Amino acid sequence: MFQNFRPLGNNVWVKRVEEEAKTAGGLYIPDAAKSEAQTGIIMAVGTGIRNQIGELVPLQVKVGDKIFFGKYSGTKAGESFLVIKEDEILGIVE
């Protein structure tokens, strides 16, 4: 469906990474208690944005980065994809 998607400007295309369904102590978390994942892998990035003097400022993230974003960030595209502005990314998970 979105195989040839290329985000524009400072947008990034993110595939959500589902969190582990089991706690560190070995307990399984039921589906009703799970929330949507707030981590994902960047699948594509836009070209960046222009600053006040017209120079193109590239994005700080790149394809393949694992990121953490806010609960209500971005726009859903299908079950496991989002389009997020770079400003909504809280950090890169190392």
Secondary structure by P-SEA (a helix, b strand, c coil): ccccccccccbbbbbbbbcccccccccccccccccccccccccccccccccccbbbbbbcccccccccccccccccccccbbbbcccccccccc
